[in-house]
Amino acid sequence: MILTQEALKLPQINYVALSPMLILFGAATVGVLVEAFAGRGRRYPVQLGLSLVSLVAALVMVVRVAHTRELTAGGAVAVDGPALFLEGTLAVLGIVALLLVAERSLEPGGPFVAVAAVTAGTEADRVQAQRRDAGTEVYPLLLFALGGMMLFVSANDLLTMFVALEVFSLPLYLMCGLARRRRLLSQEAALKYFLLGAFASAFFLFGIAMIYGYAGQINFAAIHEAIQSSTNDRILLYLGLALLAIGLLFKAAAVPFHVWTPDVYQGAPTPVTAFMAACTKVAAFGALLRVIYVAFERTAWDLRLVIGGIAVLTMVVGSVLAVTQTDIKRLLAYSSIANAGYLLVGVLAVGGNGNHDGLASSMFYLVAYGFSVVAAFGVVTLVRDADGEATHLSRWAGLGRRSPLYAGLFTFLLLAFAGIPLTSGFTSKFAVFGAALASGQAWLVVLGAITSVILAFPYLRVVVLVWLSEPGENTPTVSIPGALTSAALAIGALATLLLGIAPQPLLDLSSRAAEFVR
Amino acid sequence: MTSFPFLSVLTLLPLVGAGVVAVLPQGRPQLAKTVALVWSLAVLVLAALMYATFQVGGPRFQFRESYPWIPIWGTRFTLEADGIALVMLALIALLVPLVILASWHDAGERSVPTYFALLLALEFTMIGVFAAADIFLFYVFFEVMLVPMYFLIGSYGGARRQYAAVKFFLYSLVGGLIMLAALIGLWVVGRGQLGHATFDWHELTRLHMNTSTERWLFLGFFLAFAIKAPFFPFHTWLPDAGGAAPAGAAALLVGVLDKVGTFGILRYCLPLFPNASKYFAPLALALALIGVLYGALLAVGQNDLKRLVSYTSVAHFGFIGIGIFAFTTQAGTGAVFYMVNHGLATGLLFLVVGMLVARRGSALVSDFGGAGKLVPLLAGVFLIAGLASLSLPGMSPFVSEFLVLLGTFTVNKTLAVVAVLGVILAAGYVLWMVQRATQGALNPALEKIDSMRRDISAREIVVVAPLIALILVLGFYPKPVLDVVNPAVQATFSQIGKADPNPTVAQGGGK
């Protein structure tokens, strides 16, 4: 009886507070219609304009509702500090990544094809790869993914979170398979990501079922209540949380759920890799933080040794395997794994004593890392020869002689990844390690410091190759980037520098935002 | 006392210079060299003015400047100099123009403006690291310092430069990141005790830590400084880096950059962690003593001039370490004075070796032989540099070595006696090196090399003359330096509760 009454009552929805993601979903839908009805020649400018305008509009709306702290849509979506901060982050990083995606001067027709599923090596595939006026499908996909990520970081119950997970994952799988060059590798990446992603989603869903079994609720606040008061056997809770965590840690590329990362990062078109490295990390960690600290605060504290173990594994495996890489995209992929480990250190720092520095510093880290990694992959798109991008490290030898500007830029970004001061890499590590030490995780900080040294070695190897080696016969030249890529590189590098020298404004912002509503 | 912001101008001036030199056109190397030289001379003038302004007998720390930086973490852009920092700043300001002049032709085919911009950028970080009074700021300079040096070694060095550059960078980074963990730990402890986040040196030296925390944090800092200095057994990067770096950069590396390690121990390890310092002093003394003997023994066995000089530095840093951890004002003052003298003497030795190597095209002692017959003046300067490096009485290194040994003898006779063996070994490796390279029968291969017939040039005389003059002047009259250093050292040791048994003796040293 009560059930029908509640079902009839429509939930209050604060459309303004949700407008950032609504704008993106709307624009994405319009983008699909553009694909259907606009002439081939017009699609590129229309799609690019639409995407840019909608992202900027979303960002503006995030700023306008910045002070909202409430649950809306019947408690399914939280609009609070972390949600808005991360939505803003996603919008900004999305814009920068979009600039890379939209670059067409490096390759006639841009780096994408229209249909991911054409069998590689067939005639149809060759025809498709030669078309110059296609490949605009990627823009609506990007918008859907970003909208899904925004929902993912603000979802306040497990089912909404799962829907958001699928909404942003499916476009990503597809985007991985859209590379114009090296079609087979791209398709392999897409399929691998999809299959493993489907597994992870299944785990996530199974975890939801378990937790529902334990708590009888899927809403985070209700789960929190249930954990405080329920007398049910906790085995379901722990199992459910573990399965849930697998789903989230898969997206975050934490060890041992990282095996997809190098292959997908390598195979996907580089602008998409940049997008994934920056934005998927934001989404995954945003959701992880919310799940842990809104729903499972006590339980997560009980499990801190497990999470700490995963953090250590992630840092160690990521940095050690980065040492052995010979492909720049795979190297950056392993570095991204190691960075997931540092972020997990930050996640753990929130625990226990209600210290919000961990949350603030993790969010700061996500922004800082996002800018640097987008710019780094942006440079990778520039180093190319007749066959497209030259990603094997041996091809980068002596690049500094040929193009000192971009080599210098890349070196700066590598120094940032290595955590050298005056870059955002240092300030973000300092923030995360500081929060972790303050909450008593000294061992994690020491391990973080040691793995940072290991990780510095592959970066230095690249620096040595780029600057200290003589250019070989087949050192490719660096293509002169178009305005879009230049803008993306400039934004990324400038943010890396500014957040390294004057991080105070963003630290303030992340600190003020660092409080979940429950 | 003037209110001119000496330290911030002194710090930032070379940075601006580096920027200016870096953008000068590649096609006009002479212009880049001249601008860099003039710029570094301007820094030297400023440093000299500052030295003259420093009030001897005034407060320990002078020229304080403090600007807000990252309030949420309590970091400030705070600069301050005590006597120890002051003499190191003067040493840097003096060495850099000489190194620039000595490196006039060292860039070779590679970009000349970049080379000199890197030297100025290095000067910026070195000045910053000694001038910082905010520990976060100190750390920033400590780490950033690696970058220009890495490129100086890696891009402009000799054989195995890539290996040496990476080894140098990684070794320093290991220490640096461990120190970062300790630094954060100190900051967290400070925030808990003081109620606000701060990195201010004065505030943090007043903390009271429990024993185990203090020991761990001490070890974190000490490891970084021991690698930097370098102390045995963390020294293996130095011969590689010193051997591969271009002579000018090597002179700065060994002459100044490594002093950051010993300076850091004096400025940070001892006052911040007094009890742990006392607890670990026997360990540090043991490492230092091993360094003295082991470095000297390895130096005897070297055939490569630059590696040989690097190993002598390992021995010298052992002496400095002994001077610091003996915990007497006499030995401590000696150690700081040793830091200055080592910068002068070893800097000179490296530069002269660089001149010889540039002529011969090889750094191997066995490739020389009787070189004195071809380049008598240069060989003479080489001998002087060698004698200074083995602490011949009448030269300034003698004063400092004597003070260290005397100050150590008053508290630990055995240690001092064993360390004296290092002095004997030093005479051995220096004289044998000079003899093999410049005395005896002329190596016929040398005659065939045209450049070996050119004796010391006017430019090179300008490089070595100020250093030799200073070594001699300070050898007979060390008072201007000792007076500045002594109060700061005394204050450091009183901070760790080691009152000096006989503080006035230091004044008479070197007579």
Contacts between the chains, C-beta under 8 A, distances in Angstrom:
chain1	res1	chain2	res2	distance
A	415	B	147	6.7
A	418	B	173	7.5
A	419	B	177	7.3
A	420	B	143	5.6
A	420	B	144	6.5
A	420	B	146	7.3
A	420	B	147	6.5
A	421	B	139	6.9
A	421	B	140	3.9
A	421	B	141	8.0
A	421	B	143	4.8
A	421	B	144	5.4
A	422	B	140	6.5
A	422	B	144	5.8
A	426	B	140	7.8
A	426	B	143	7.5
A	427	B	70	8.0
A	429	B	180	7.9
A	430	B	73	7.6
A	430	B	180	7.3
A	430	B	184	7.0
A	433	B	180	7.2
A	433	B	181	6.9
A	433	B	184	5.4
A	434	B	73	7.4
A	434	B	184	5.0
A	434	B	187	6.7
A	434	B	188	7.0
A	437	B	181	7.6
A	437	B	184	5.0
A	437	B	185	5.7
A	437	B	188	5.0
A	438	B	188	4.9
A	438	B	191	7.5
A	442	B	181	7.7
A	442	B	185	6.9
A	445	B	181	5.0
A	445	B	184	6.7
A	445	B	185	7.9
A	446	B	178	7.6
A	446	B	181	5.4
A	448	B	181	7.8
A	449	B	177	4.0
A	449	B	178	5.8
A	449	B	180	6.1
A	449	B	181	4.6
A	450	B	174	8.0
A	450	B	177	7.3
A	450	B	178	7.8
A	452	B	173	7.8
A	452	B	177	5.3
A	453	B	170	6.5
A	453	B	173	5.4
A	453	B	174	5.0
A	453	B	177	5.6
A	456	B	169	7.4
A	456	B	170	6.5
A	456	B	173	5.4
A	457	B	166	7.6
A	457	B	170	6.3
A	460	B	166	5.2
A	460	B	169	5.9
A	460	B	170	7.0
A	461	B	166	7.5
A	463	B	150	8.0
A	464	B	154	6.6
A	464	B	162	5.1
A	464	B	165	7.3
A	464	B	166	6.2
A	467	B	151	7.1
A	467	B	154	6.9
A	467	B	155	6.2
A	468	B	154	4.6
A	468	B	155	6.0
A	468	B	161	7.1
A	468	B	162	4.9
A	468	B	165	7.1
A	469	B	162	7.7
A	502	B	70	7.7
A	503	B	70	6.1
A	504	B	69	7.8
A	504	B	70	5.0
A	504	B	71	6.3
A	504	B	72	6.2
A	507	B	70	7.0
A	507	B	72	4.9
A	507	B	73	7.7
A	508	B	72	6.4
A	511	B	72	6.5
